[in-house]
C-alpha cells in the first residue's frame, strides 16, 4: 500500500503532484526549463532551485536546510546538462504535518522522504529529462530495536533513531539522513531494508499488474503510477 | 625550442592555470596517480590538524576559537535569563526532562558567514542559504545529542512554607527562571568544511562556559546574579560529539557508461575540493558512555557514488577522528 497520489492538480505549472502519506501531505510544482536570473546562471548546466513552504507560517532556517538537501538529491537525478543556462524551479508546499509535536531528530528527517517522492512525481509529470527513477522511504527504530517502515506518528515520537533513505533504480544510495542514536551495524541493516523497500516500490509488473519481483508487503506503487501515466499519455494513439 | 632554452612552450599550462581553467580534470589527474595526492598536499584520508583556544572573549560566558588549515571559527556563548513568568504556555513540571531545552528554545545558535571570510560570501550581506542551513544543522544536532542537562539551565527557588502546607513536607522547589544560551558563531576565515569547524567551536565554547550563581530574590521579585567568578558554576556536557565531513569526487556523468565512473572520498575537503565535489557525507560520532561507536547524525546527499561499503569507511574514519579530537578538546 503506497501513499495517495494526485497527478497534475495545478494546471498552470509545467508539472505538479500531490502526495499524501500517513504523516505528511506535500503539493509539488515544477516549472522548467525557464529563464534564469543572471547571478544564478550556470554556463553548462541548468540551475535547480527548490522552495519549501511549511504547513503553517513562513519558511525559516529549517526550510533553507531542507531545500539544500532536496536540491542536492534532485540535481543528481535531473539531466542538468541538457538545459544549460536555464532554471528548473521546484516548489514544495507541505499541506499536512503530524499534529503530535515531534522531537528534533524525528521532525527533521521524517519529512524528507515525502518531499523527495513528491518532487520526483512532479518532475516526471512535467516531462523533465531524468537520469533515474528514485524512491525514498522513512524508517524508524523503536526503543526495542524493532525497525518500522513508514512509522506512525506515535512510533515516530517514541523512537530511538529515524532514517530517511532514497535509492534509485540501479540501487545507488542517493540520500541518507539519519538522526538519533545508532551504530554502524544498525545503519547497515536499515540501509539493506530501505534498499529492498525502494526496489519493491519500483519492481516491474507483469501483464496482470501483479508483482513479479520481491515479495514484500509494499506494492510497486511508484511503478504503477508511472505506468498509468505513460498509458494515459499514449491513449490517443491506441484509439486511432 | 630549437636552440634549447628552458622557456616553457606556449602549449603547456602552469599548475595554477590548469586548476583555474578546468578544476575537475585537474583534481582527477592528481587523484588518478597510483599514490593519490590532493592539490593541497594531503592524502585522501588526511584531516587537517585542529588547534583550539578557549576563553579568548572576555565578555562572554564561554568562548573558543577553532582553527584547522585556513578555516577559522570563533564561537561565543552568552547566557541570558528567561523568566518563567514570561513563558506564555509554561511546560508542566512532569514533562520529559530533555524536551524542555527544545520546547523553550534555550539554545540559540547563529552562524555568520558574511564576515569577509571568503570571496563567495560578501561581507554585510544577509545570511545566505548556506549560513542558515548550517545554523539549523547545529541547532538540530544540539537537540538530538542531548548534551546539556536541563537541570543546569534552571534557576530554582525554594518557596518558604506557608501555613496550609503539611509540616513534614520540605520547602517547595519552583523553577523561577531558565538560562538561555545564545551561541554566536563567526567564521573569520573559510577554506572549506565550515560545519566541522563550527561544531567543534560550539563544543569547546560550551565546555568553557561558566554560568554565574543566580537566585530569586522574593523581596525585589527578580533574579539576582552573583558577580563573583568563584561562585559561578561550570556548564556540564554529557558528551563531546565530533563531526567529520567527507566530499566525494566522482567522474560519473550521464554522458558516460555507469561502470566507467570512478570516485574518491576526500576527508575534510577544502574550498577548492568543495567546489568540484557535489556529494558530501557528514558523520557525527559520540562516545555514549565509553562506547565510541554511537552515531548521532549521518547525512549524505548529492550523488550516488557512496554505497554501504564507502559509508562504513567514512564512519570508521570519523570514529578515529573522534579520538583525536578528544585530546584537543579536553586539553584545550
Interface residues (C-beta under 8 A of the other chain):
Chain A: X60 X61 X62 X64 X65 X67 X68 X69 X72 X73 X75 X76 X79 X81 X103 X104 X105 X108 X131 X168 X170 X172 X173 X174 X175 X176 X177 X178 X179 X180 X181 X182 X183 X184 X187 X188 X191 X192
Chain B: X99 X102 X129 X130 X132 X133 X135 X136 X137 X139 X140 X143 X144 X253 X254 X255 X258 X278 X279 X288 X293 X294 X295 X296 X297 X298 X299 X300 X301 X302 X303 X304 X305 X306 X307 X308 X311 X312 X315 X316
